[in-house]
Amino acid sequence: MAEMNEQPTVTMSRRELIKGLAAGSVVAFAAPSLSGCTTNEALGRQQLLLVSDEQLAQLAAQSWNDALRKNRQSSDPALRRRVERVGDRIVVAADRRFPQQNLAQQNWEFAVFEDDTVNAWVMPGGKVGFHTGLLDIMENNDQVATVMGHEAGHVVGRHAAERYSQQMAAAGGLAIANAALAAGDVENRAMIAGILGAGVTFGVILPYSRKHEYEADRLGADFMVGADYRAVEAVRFWDTMTKRSGQRPLEFMSTHPSDQNRISAMQSYISDQGYV
Ligand SMILES: [Zn+2]
């Protein structure tokens, strides 16, 4: 295992959690959904998870269906097949690496949206959306695999669940978040979809933290190599994106923040792992 690039963790402390419990704000969120701190083997660290995979998958399924219904999908079968093939290979590789996560049992879906913005996103349960604007500037399948691996890394890292849990903690009351989950009004749905990563439907998407980006990069490189793609293309791809984002803002860069440090970290990781 290579050295982890530790970033400062933003998690709710045990004391804060207990304070919330004492204030009664956690009551509505009683077990079985309150899972608390668990260790994620793929990350080698603990996570505060206050939502179950089932809850999140259910929410994501709604947002995913909205996305499919409200946005135009590419009518180019070759392009769709290309993304699906890369996606399938990445999932097989991820499943082989972390069999305990039952990744192959999830209902992975890959969609290509007819949209000029340079973007791609993922929702829990393995729902991955690519925009044609991003595919247009990709030079090869290794670069498609770069983004696919990275997005799968967010899923394996349970980053959406962690982010949702952190938001709940920050909001100061789980009851609020629970109400948001239950309510069907547009504002809450947009907020939840943003946390889940469904930017295409609601126009709201939260950037991942640097810590999550580093983790998704490392896992993405592992999956790429496991699926016989060239990890060096990941460095090339992010380098190009970072340079482009200096000229005009790219959606993809605002939701997956990158800079030279991150690219250097990726470079070191793939050489430490012997991927190049
Ligand atoms: Zn990311």
Residues whose N, C-alpha, C, O or C-beta is under 5 A from the ligand:
A	BS01	ZN	Y208 E213 A216 T255 H256
